[in-house]
């Protein structure tokens, strides 16, 4: 009978970083880690995904777990058998699905492989650093050229999800669809700030990015609106980093970071 692993992980912060732990250089892109703890090395894809796609999916799911409001609460990490595979689930999110191929050649049953990975995942979540470390590591993708499609801003609608001030979750819009920014190839920006609209310009050189909001409508938004604070932070942006569908805009002096996504989630 396969064993069920339940590990309670106390997290002191609201969010944490999954960082790259030392691992064999030949398979850097296939290593999964969090909080400086190496979890596993993947050698192949699964469920119709390539190896690269699988790694990115797991990284995103770890980020999803660490983005939950976790202060003074706990994450339950579990191992659940699912149709010939074993799912490692954290906070109700399936992070890794362990397949028979993952256990092949190890001499260890698949559920034991899953238990080992889950234990390391639990330890990594416990150790993960909050706040600024997320921005420094989650939104950096080594090996991707700054001018490549993977770093493109233009022609896309970016939804504001959250702003961090140091290690503190400072601003969270109730509806990201009401806080957007669009970059045009000609150097202009179009901004929605709740009930207001704004236009302006931007200058980008590699990862350096500055935004100047020059014209803003003056509608009175409902109480609790973040429109003015959102616009003010856009004017403080100095650096950008894109990873997949996520975009981090660092504020001047590294005092905070705005997080955007191509999906309002």
PADOLUM-367875 format. One record per residue (C-alpha): residue in one letter; z, y, x; residue number from 1. Coordinates in steps of 0.5 Angstrom, whole numbers, always signed. Each point is the difference from the previous one (the first is absolute). Example, Ala and Ser with C-alpha at 12.3 -4.5 7.8 and 13.67 -1.06 7.14 Angstrom:
2
[node A,[+16,-9,+25],1],
[node S,[-2,+7,+2],2],
! end
This chain:
265
[node X,[+0,+0,+0],1],
[node X,[-2,+7,+3],2],
[node X,[+6,+4,+1],3],
[node X,[+0,+7,-3],4],
[node X,[+2,+6,+5],5],
[node X,[+4,+6,-3],6],
[node X,[+2,+5,+5],7],
[node X,[+3,+6,-2],8],
[node X,[-2,+6,+5],9],
[node X,[+4,+7,+0],10],
[node X,[-4,+6,+1],11],
[node X,[+3,+6,+2],12],
[node X,[-6,+5,-1],13],
[node X,[-5,+1,-5],14],
[node X,[-6,-2,+3],15],
[node X,[-1,-4,+7],16],
[node X,[-6,-1,+5],17],
[node X,[-3,-6,+2],18],
[node X,[-2,+0,+7],19],
[node X,[-4,-4,+5],20],
[node X,[+5,-5,+4],21],
[node X,[-3,-2,+7],22],
[node X,[-4,-6,-1],23],
[node X,[-6,-4,+3],24],
[node X,[-5,+5,+2],25],
[node X,[-6,-4,-2],26],
[node X,[+2,+0,-8],27],
[node X,[+3,+7,-1],28],
[node X,[-3,+1,-6],29],
[node X,[+2,-6,-3],30],
[node X,[+8,+1,+1],31],
[node X,[+5,+2,-5],32],
[node X,[+6,+4,+1],33],
[node X,[+5,+4,-3],34],
[node X,[+6,+4,+3],35],
[node X,[-2,-2,+7],36],
[node X,[+1,-8,-2],37],
[node X,[-6,-4,+1],38],
[node X,[-1,-4,-7],39],
[node X,[-6,-5,+2],40],
[node X,[-7,+0,+3],41],
[node X,[-6,-1,-5],42],
[node X,[-6,-4,+3],43],
[node X,[-4,+0,-7],44],
[node X,[-2,+3,-6],45],
[node X,[+3,-3,-7],46],
[node X,[-2,+1,-8],47],
[node X,[-7,+2,+2],48],
[node X,[+2,+6,+5],49],
[node X,[-2,+0,+7],50],
[node X,[+6,+0,+5],51],
[node X,[-1,+8,+1],52],
[node X,[+0,+1,-8],53],
[node X,[+6,-5,+0],54],
[node X,[+4,+4,+5],55],
[node X,[-1,+7,-3],56],
[node X,[+2,-3,-7],57],
[node X,[+7,-3,+3],58],
[node X,[+1,+7,+4],59],
[node X,[-1,+4,-7],60],
[node X,[+4,-5,-4],61],
[node X,[+6,+1,+6],62],
[node X,[-1,+8,-1],63],
[node X,[+0,-1,-8],64],
[node X,[+7,-3,+1],65],
[node X,[+3,+5,+5],66],
[node X,[-3,+5,-5],67],
[node X,[+5,-2,-5],68],
[node X,[+6,+5,-2],69],
[node X,[+5,-5,+4],70],
[node X,[+6,+4,+2],71],
[node X,[+6,-3,-2],72],
[node X,[-3,-6,-2],73],
[node X,[-3,-7,+2],74],
[node X,[-6,-4,+1],75],
[node X,[-1,-7,-2],76],
[node X,[-4,-4,+5],77],
[node X,[-2,-7,-3],78],
[node X,[-5,-6,+1],79],
[node X,[-4,-2,-6],80],
[node X,[-4,-6,+0],81],
[node X,[-7,+1,-4],82],
[node X,[-5,-5,-1],83],
[node X,[+0,-3,+7],84],
[node X,[+1,+7,+4],85],
[node X,[+7,+3,+1],86],
[node X,[+1,+8,-2],87],
[node X,[+5,+4,+4],88],
[node X,[+2,+5,-5],89],
[node X,[+4,+6,+1],90],
[node X,[+3,+5,-5],91],
[node X,[-5,-4,-5],92],
[node X,[-6,+2,+4],93],
[node X,[-4,-6,+3],94],
[node X,[+0,+2,+7],95],
[node X,[-3,-6,+4],96],
[node X,[-3,-7,-3],97],
[node X,[+1,-5,+5],98],
[node X,[-6,-5,-1],99],
[node X,[+0,-8,+3],100],
[node X,[-5,+3,+5],101],
[node X,[+5,+5,+3],102],
[node X,[+5,-6,+1],103],
[node X,[-6,-5,+3],104],
[node X,[+2,-2,+7],105],
[node X,[+7,+3,+0],106],
[node X,[+3,-7,-2],107],
[node X,[+4,+4,-5],108],
[node X,[+0,-1,-7],109],
[node X,[-3,+6,-4],110],
[node X,[+6,+2,-3],111],
[node X,[+4,+0,+6],112],
[node X,[-5,+4,+3],113],
[node X,[+1,+5,-6],114],
[node X,[+7,+0,+1],115],
[node X,[-1,+2,+7],116],
[node X,[-4,+6,-1],117],
[node X,[+4,+2,-6],118],
[node X,[+6,+0,+4],119],
[node X,[-3,+4,+5],120],
[node X,[-3,+5,-5],121],
[node X,[+7,+1,-3],122],
[node X,[+3,+1,+7],123],
[node X,[-6,+5,+1],124],
[node X,[+1,+4,-7],125],
[node X,[+8,+0,+2],126],
[node X,[-2,+4,+7],127],
[node X,[-6,+4,-3],128],
[node X,[+1,+7,+2],129],
[node X,[+0,+6,-6],130],
[node X,[-4,+6,-1],131],
[node X,[-4,+3,+6],132],
[node X,[-1,-7,+3],133],
[node X,[-4,-2,-6],134],
[node X,[-5,+6,+1],135],
[node X,[-1,-1,+8],136],
[node X,[-2,-8,-1],137],
[node X,[-2,-1,-7],138],
[node X,[-5,+5,+0],139],
[node X,[-3,-2,+7],140],
[node X,[-6,-5,+1],141],
[node X,[-1,-1,+8],142],
[node X,[-7,-1,+1],143],
[node X,[-3,+4,-5],144],
[node X,[-4,+6,+2],145],
[node X,[+2,+6,-2],146],
[node X,[-7,+2,-3],147],
[node X,[-1,-7,-3],148],
[node X,[-1,-1,-7],149],
[node X,[+7,-3,+0],150],
[node X,[+3,+7,+1],151],
[node X,[-5,+4,-5],152],
[node X,[+3,+5,-4],153],
[node X,[-6,+3,-4],154],
[node X,[-3,-1,-6],155],
[node X,[+7,-4,-3],156],
[node X,[+5,+2,-4],157],
[node X,[+7,-1,+3],158],
[node X,[+6,+0,-5],159],
[node X,[+7,+2,+3],160],
[node X,[+5,-5,+0],161],
[node X,[+6,+2,+3],162],
[node X,[+3,+5,+6],163],
[node X,[+5,-2,+5],164],
[node X,[+4,+5,+4],165],
[node X,[+3,-3,+6],166],
[node X,[+3,-7,-3],167],
[node X,[+1,+3,-7],168],
[node X,[-5,-1,-6],169],
[node X,[+0,+7,-2],170],
[node X,[-6,+1,-5],171],
[node X,[-2,-5,-5],172],
[node X,[-5,+2,-5],173],
[node X,[+1,-3,-7],174],
[node X,[-8,-1,-1],175],
[node X,[-4,+0,+7],176],
[node X,[-6,+1,-5],177],
[node X,[+2,+7,-1],178],
[node X,[+0,+1,+8],179],
[node X,[-6,-1,+4],180],
[node X,[-4,+3,+5],181],
[node X,[-8,-1,+2],182],
[node X,[-3,+2,+6],183],
[node X,[-8,+2,+0],184],
[node X,[-4,-1,+6],185],
[node X,[-1,+7,+1],186],
[node X,[+7,+2,+1],187],
[node X,[+3,+1,-7],188],
[node X,[+5,-3,-4],189],
[node X,[+2,+0,-7],190],
[node X,[+7,-1,-2],191],
[node X,[+3,-2,-6],192],
[node X,[+8,+2,-1],193],
[node X,[+2,-2,-6],194],
[node X,[-2,+5,-5],195],
[node X,[-3,+4,+5],196],
[node X,[-7,+0,+4],197],
[node X,[-1,+2,+7],198],
[node X,[-6,+1,+5],199],
[node X,[+0,+1,+7],200],
[node X,[-2,-2,+7],201],
[node X,[+2,-5,+5],202],
[node X,[-2,-1,+8],203],
[node X,[+0,-7,+3],204],
[node X,[+0,-2,+7],205],
[node X,[+1,-8,+1],206],
[node X,[+7,-1,-3],207],
[node X,[+2,+8,+0],208],
[node X,[-1,+3,-7],209],
[node X,[+2,+6,-3],210],
[node X,[-1,+2,-7],211],
[node X,[+0,+8,-3],212],
[node X,[+1,+0,-7],213],
[node X,[-3,+7,-2],214],
[node X,[-1,+0,-8],215],
[node X,[+5,-2,-5],216],
[node X,[+0,+0,-7],217],
[node X,[+7,+3,-3],218],
[node X,[+1,-4,-6],219],
[node X,[+8,-1,-1],220],
[node X,[+1,-8,+1],221],
[node X,[+6,-4,-4],222],
[node X,[+7,+0,+3],223],
[node X,[+0,-5,+5],224],
[node X,[-7,+1,+3],225],
[node X,[-1,+0,+7],226],
[node X,[-6,+4,+0],227],
[node X,[+2,+6,+5],228],
[node X,[+4,-5,+5],229],
[node X,[-7,-4,+0],230],
[node X,[-4,+5,+2],231],
[node X,[+5,+3,+5],232],
[node X,[+0,-7,+3],233],
[node X,[-8,+0,+1],234],
[node X,[+1,+6,+3],235],
[node X,[+4,-3,+6],236],
[node X,[-4,-6,+1],237],
[node X,[-2,-1,+8],238],
[node X,[-2,-7,+1],239],
[node X,[-3,-6,-4],240],
[node X,[+0,-7,+0],241],
[node X,[-4,-5,-5],242],
[node X,[+1,-7,-1],243],
[node X,[-4,-4,-5],244],
[node X,[+1,+4,-6],245],
[node X,[+6,+4,+2],246],
[node X,[+0,+7,+3],247],
[node X,[+6,+3,+4],248],
[node X,[+0,+7,+1],249],
[node X,[+6,+2,+5],250],
[node X,[+3,+7,-1],251],
[node X,[+0,+5,+6],252],
[node X,[+5,-2,+5],253],
[node X,[+1,-7,-3],254],
[node X,[+5,+3,-5],255],
[node X,[-3,-4,-5],256],
[node X,[-6,-4,-3],257],
[node X,[-4,+0,-6],258],
[node X,[-2,-7,-2],259],
[node X,[-7,-1,-4],260],
[node X,[-4,-6,-3],261],
[node X,[-7,-1,-3],262],
[node X,[+4,-3,-6],263],
[node X,[+5,+4,-4],264],
[node X,[+4,-7,+0],265],
! end
